[in-house]
Amino acid sequence: MKRKTERVLWLSITLTLVAALTLVVLAPSVSAQSSGLTTENYLRLFETAYYLILRNYVDEVPPEQLFHGAMTGLFESLDDPYSLYLNEEELQSLTDTTSGQFGGVGLYISKDIYEEGNAFGRRPYVKVVSPIEGTPAYRAGIHAGDYIYQINGETAKDMTTDEVSNLLRGPAGTDVTVTILRGDNITFDVVITRAIIEIPTVKWDYIDRDTGYLRIIQFTPYTTDRVEEALKDFRRKGVDNIIVDVRSNPGGLLNSVVDISDFFFNNGTIVSTRSRIPGENEVFKAKSGTLVDDDTEIYVLVDNGSASASEILTGALKDRGRATVVGQTTYGKGSVQQMLMLGNSAIKLTMARYYTPSGVNIDKTGIEPDVEVEEKELNEQDIEDYRVLLEENLVGRFIDGNDKPGTGEIDRFISSLREEGIQLEDNFLKIMIRNEINRRMDDPPVYDLEYDKSLQKAMELIGD
């Protein structure tokens, strides 16, 4: 009965607060399907349970403990990883992130809903959506799709994203040991020195005189101005083609992506949101005028780390025939959250789902590219070789001895790996070497035309 009473208590207190804050309108005539009790009946039951525990439980319980437990339990019952109760510390953490600077290792993380024996390919670990470029986690070689397996030797199984985030954060200059699970069974330790994380937003460059390359890393309050600066520069230089790269972009602010999408369109729908609350239904449209000429060809690069706001931009450009999408199917986050303050804490609640201009919601399905670029699948021997490379840090040790190896040195290193039984393809090994070199740079190249297959495909399409 204790567990049942706790669930009742959690829902009671939260609904009382929600009613007081007028977040939703509760009609007395609406009754629960299971028992016929009205919403007001439930509120009275929950209030009774709250005071019963507060005044009669064998040990004295602080009211804030009951409140925090009730709120946490309520949001867990939604089975929605994006709806959360945030205590004061967690709220500060999120505020630091969205403001553009925070302390930690530099990872965007999420967690799928997981049930023992009914996982459907999911895992009971927090997943890396993407590392933030240039941060300690990025330089340590953590990739989108990795799982946080252990932290400082403590298993991360069944941890929430908040619990993992709290363990990864800490004073700048301190170390944390993270065990990564990659693929089906590759695990390895990475020692990361925490730092103040400044969130980058945009990078751009010219691949040739006719092609501008624009990488949008995240949609923050600063992204719109940076994208506008890049597009204006492209326009001044008279480029014929623009490649927009949103790979490993976890999303960000809705108003940011709407404003950026507006640069590409002269009127028309960008995205719409739909909710059971009429006030949350909205259609976002482009204003008159554009920064990108209609005859400029646009190519969007995506992968399974392209999520949320990056999918809104991709969906608008694809649905309205304004761009060719190249790469892999995107992450599939098609819901919209709002922050609602509760004193020093807050709730982040899914209030609506967004729909692309053609009326499609891509939640849990993602956006399929127009031109797919398949990633090489590793066989069992490849996986074993890859494990050896990671566990023994062979590539890292090679770069430790020479941070700017020439072609001959790389070829000799690969030959030495062959002698040790490593049979991974030369191109795969060279990409690992290039990535390791770039991770150690304060200002790595904006793009990699030599090894980036999706970028190569886009340039091939431009040349057709």
JOCORKA-V138173 format. One record per pair of residues at least 6 apart in sequence whose C-alpha atoms are under 8 Angstrom apart, sorted by the first residue. I is the first residue (numbers start at 0). J is the second residue. D is the distance in whole Angstrom. If there is no record, write none. Layout:
I:J:D
I:J:D
This chain:
4:48:8
5:69:8
6:69:8
6:72:7
6:73:8
7:45:6
7:48:8
8:45:5
8:46:8
8:48:6
8:49:6
8:69:6
9:45:8
9:66:8
9:68:7
9:69:3
9:70:6
9:71:8
9:72:6
9:73:6
10:45:7
10:69:7
10:70:8
10:72:8
10:73:6
11:41:7
11:42:5
11:43:8
11:44:7
11:45:4
11:46:6
11:69:8
12:42:8
12:45:6
12:46:7
12:49:7
12:66:7
12:69:7
12:70:8
13:69:7
13:70:6
13:73:7
14:42:7
15:42:6
17:23:7
18:24:7
18:25:7
25:38:7
26:38:8
27:37:6
27:38:6
27:39:6
28:37:7
28:38:8
29:37:6
29:38:7
30:36:5
30:37:4
30:38:6
31:37:6
31:38:7
49:65:8
52:60:8
53:59:7
53:60:6
53:61:8
53:62:7
67:86:8
70:84:6
71:83:7
71:84:6
74:82:6
74:83:6
74:84:7
75:83:8
78:112:7
79:112:8
80:109:8
80:110:7
80:111:7
80:112:7
81:336:7
81:347:7
81:348:7
81:349:7
82:336:7
82:346:7
82:347:5
82:348:4
82:349:6
83:346:6
83:347:5
83:348:6
84:344:8
84:345:6
84:346:4
84:347:6
85:344:6
85:345:5
85:346:6
85:347:7
86:343:7
86:344:5
86:345:7
87:343:5
87:344:5
87:345:8
89:161:7
90:344:6
90:345:7
92:101:7
95:101:5
96:198:8
97:219:7
97:220:8
97:251:8
98:219:8
98:220:8
99:197:6
99:198:5
99:199:8
99:219:7
100:195:7
100:196:5
100:197:4
100:198:6
101:195:6
101:196:5
101:197:7
102:168:6
102:169:7
102:170:7
102:171:7
102:193:7
102:194:6
102:195:4
102:196:5
103:167:6
103:168:4
103:169:6
103:170:8
103:171:7
103:193:5
103:194:6
103:195:6
103:196:6
104:134:7
104:135:5
104:136:5
104:167:7
104:168:7
104:191:7
104:192:7
104:193:5
104:194:6
104:196:7
105:130:6
105:131:5
105:134:5
105:135:6
105:136:6
105:137:7
105:196:6
106:127:7
106:128:8
106:129:6
106:130:4
106:131:6
106:136:7
106:137:8
107:127:6
107:128:5
107:129:5
107:130:6
107:131:7
107:249:7
108:125:7
108:126:6
108:127:5
108:128:5
108:129:7
108:160:7
109:125:6
109:126:5
109:127:7
109:128:6
109:160:6
110:124:7
110:125:5
110:126:6
110:159:7
110:160:7
111:121:7
111:122:7
111:123:8
111:125:8
111:126:8
112:121:8
113:121:6
113:122:6
113:123:6
123:156:6
123:157:5
123:158:8
124:146:6
124:147:6
124:148:7
124:155:6
124:156:5
124:157:6
124:158:7
125:146:6
125:147:6
125:148:8
125:155:8
125:158:7
125:159:7
125:160:6
125:163:7
126:143:8
126:144:6
126:145:6
126:146:4
126:147:6
127:142:7
127:143:5
127:144:5
127:145:5
127:146:6
127:147:7
128:143:5
128:144:6
128:247:7
128:249:7
128:304:6
129:142:6
129:143:4
129:144:7
129:247:5
129:248:7
129:249:7
129:304:6
130:136:6
130:137:5
130:141:7
130:142:6
130:143:7
130:247:8
131:137:6
131:198:7
131:199:8
132:199:7
133:438:7
133:440:8
133:441:7
133:442:8
134:194:8
134:196:7
135:191:6
135:192:6
135:193:7
135:194:7
136:191:7
137:438:7
138:435:8
138:438:4
138:439:6
139:189:7
139:190:8
139:191:7
139:438:8
140:435:7
140:438:7
141:179:8
143:247:7
143:304:6
144:181:7
144:304:8
145:179:6
145:180:6
145:181:5
145:182:7
146:179:6
146:180:5
146:181:6
147:155:6
147:177:7
147:178:6
147:179:5
147:180:6
148:154:6
148:155:5
148:156:7
148:177:7
148:178:5
148:179:5
148:180:6
148:186:8
149:155:5
149:156:8
149:177:6
149:178:5
149:179:7
150:166:7
150:167:8
150:175:7
150:176:6
150:177:5
150:178:6
151:175:6
151:176:5
151:177:6
151:178:8
152:176:7
152:177:8
152:178:8
155:163:7
167:175:7
168:193:7
169:193:7
170:193:7
170:194:7
171:192:7
171:193:5
171:194:4
171:195:6
172:192:6
172:193:5
172:194:6
173:192:6
173:193:6
174:190:7
174:191:6
174:192:4
174:193:6
175:190:6
175:191:5
175:192:6
175:193:7
176:188:7
176:189:6
176:190:4
176:191:6
177:188:6
177:189:5
177:190:6
177:191:7
178:186:7
178:187:5
178:188:4
178:189:6
179:185:8
179:186:5
179:187:5
179:188:6
179:189:7
180:186:5
180:187:7
185:382:8
185:386:6
186:386:8
186:390:8
187:389:7
187:390:6
188:390:8
199:216:7
199:217:7
200:215:6
200:216:5
200:217:5
200:218:7
200:219:7
200:221:7
200:222:5
200:225:8
201:213:7
201:214:6
201:215:5
201:216:6
201:217:8
201:222:7
201:225:6
201:226:7
202:213:6
202:214:5
202:215:7
202:216:8
202:445:7
203:211:7
203:212:5
203:213:4
203:214:6
203:229:7
203:445:7
204:211:6
204:212:5
204:213:7
204:445:7
205:211:5
205:212:6
206:212:7
208:236:8
208:238:7
209:237:7
209:238:4
209:239:5
209:240:6
210:238:6
210:239:6
210:240:5
210:241:6
210:242:7
211:233:6
211:238:6
211:240:6
211:241:5
211:242:6
212:241:6
212:242:5
212:243:6
212:244:8
213:226:8
213:229:7
213:241:7
213:242:6
213:243:5
213:244:6
214:243:6
214:244:5
214:245:6
215:222:8
215:226:8
215:243:7
215:244:6
215:245:5
215:248:7
216:245:7
216:246:8
216:247:7
216:248:5
216:249:8
217:248:5
217:249:7
217:250:6
217:251:6
217:309:8
218:250:6
218:251:4
218:252:6
218:255:6
218:256:6
218:308:7
218:309:8
219:251:6
219:252:6
219:255:7
220:252:7
220:255:7
222:255:7
223:255:6
223:256:8
223:258:7
223:259:6
226:259:7
227:259:8
227:262:8
227:290:8
230:290:7
230:291:7
231:290:7
234:290:8
234:291:7
238:295:8
239:294:8
239:295:5
239:296:6
240:295:5
240:296:5
240:297:6
240:298:8
240:461:8
241:295:7
241:296:6
241:297:5
241:298:6
242:297:6
242:298:5
242:299:6
242:300:7
242:457:8
243:297:7
243:298:6
243:299:5
243:300:6
244:299:6
244:300:5
244:301:7
245:299:7
245:300:6
245:301:6
245:302:8
245:305:6
245:309:6
246:300:6
246:301:5
246:302:5
246:303:8
246:304:6
246:305:5
247:301:8
247:302:7
247:303:7
247:304:4
247:305:5
247:306:8
248:304:6
248:305:5
248:306:6
248:309:6
249:304:6
249:305:6
249:306:5
249:307:6
249:308:7
249:309:7
250:305:7
250:306:5
250:307:5
250:308:4
250:309:5
250:310:8
251:307:7
251:308:6
252:308:7
253:308:6
256:308:6
256:309:7
256:311:7
256:312:6
257:269:7
257:270:8
257:283:7
257:285:8
257:312:8
260:269:7
260:285:8
260:312:6
260:315:8
260:316:8
261:269:8
261:284:8
261:285:5
261:286:7
261:289:7
262:288:8
262:289:5
262:290:5
262:291:7
263:289:6
263:290:6
263:291:5
264:285:6
264:286:8
264:287:8
264:288:7
264:289:6
264:291:8
265:285:6
265:286:6
265:287:5
265:288:5
265:289:6
266:284:6
266:285:4
266:286:5
266:287:5
266:288:8
267:284:5
267:285:5
267:286:8
268:282:7
268:283:6
268:284:4
268:285:6
268:315:8
268:356:6
269:282:8
269:283:6
269:284:5
269:285:6
269:311:8
269:312:8
269:315:5
269:355:7
269:356:6
270:282:6
270:283:5
270:284:7
270:311:7
270:315:7
270:353:7
270:354:6
270:355:5
270:356:6
271:280:7
271:281:6
271:282:4
271:283:6
271:353:5
271:354:5
271:355:7
271:356:7
272:279:7
272:280:5
272:281:5
272:282:6
272:335:8
272:351:6
272:352:6
272:353:4
272:354:6
273:279:7
273:280:5
273:281:7
273:351:5
273:352:6
273:353:6
273:354:8
274:280:6
274:350:6
274:351:4
274:352:7
275:351:8
279:350:7
279:351:7
280:351:8
296:321:8
296:322:7
297:321:7
297:322:5
297:323:7
298:322:5
298:323:5
298:324:6
298:325:7
298:457:7
299:313:7
299:322:7
299:323:6
299:324:5
299:325:6
300:324:6
300:325:5
300:326:6
300:453:7
300:454:7
301:324:7
301:325:6
301:326:5
301:327:6
301:328:7
301:329:6
301:368:8
302:326:6
302:327:4
302:328:6
302:329:5
302:330:7
303:327:6
303:328:6
303:329:4
303:330:5
304:329:6
304:330:6
305:329:5
305:330:6
306:329:6
306:330:5
306:331:6
306:332:6
307:330:8
307:331:7
307:332:5
307:333:6
307:334:8
310:329:7
310:331:8
310:332:8
310:365:8
310:366:7
311:355:7
313:324:7
313:366:8
314:355:6
314:356:7
314:366:7
315:355:6
315:356:6
316:322:5
317:323:7
317:324:7
318:355:7
318:356:6
318:357:6
319:356:7
323:368:8
323:369:6
323:370:8
324:368:5
324:369:5
324:370:6
325:368:5
325:369:6
325:370:5
325:371:6
325:372:7
325:453:6
325:456:8
325:457:7
326:368:6
326:370:7
326:371:5
326:372:5
326:373:7
326:453:6
327:367:7
327:368:6
327:371:6
327:372:6
327:373:7
328:365:6
328:366:5
328:367:4
328:368:6
329:364:8
329:365:5
329:366:5
329:367:7
330:363:7
330:364:7
330:365:5
330:366:8
331:361:6
331:362:5
331:363:4
331:364:5
331:365:4
331:366:7
332:361:7
332:362:5
332:363:6
332:365:7
333:352:6
333:353:6
333:354:7
333:360:6
333:361:5
333:362:4
333:363:8
334:349:7
334:350:8
334:351:6
334:352:4
334:353:6
334:362:7
335:349:6
335:350:6
335:351:5
335:352:6
335:353:7
336:347:6
336:348:5
336:349:4
336:350:6
336:351:7
337:347:5
337:348:5
337:349:7
337:350:7
338:345:7
338:346:6
338:347:5
338:348:7
339:345:6
339:346:5
339:347:6
339:348:8
340:346:6
352:360:7
353:360:6
354:360:5
354:361:7
372:452:7
372:453:6
372:456:8
380:422:8
381:422:7
381:423:6
384:420:8
384:421:5
384:422:7
384:423:7
385:423:8
388:394:7
394:431:7
394:432:6
394:435:7
395:435:7
397:412:8
398:404:8
398:432:8
398:435:7
398:436:7
402:436:7
403:436:7
409:429:8
413:425:7
413:428:7
416:422:8
426:450:8
430:450:6
437:443:5
437:444:7
447:454:8
448:454:6
448:455:6
449:455:8
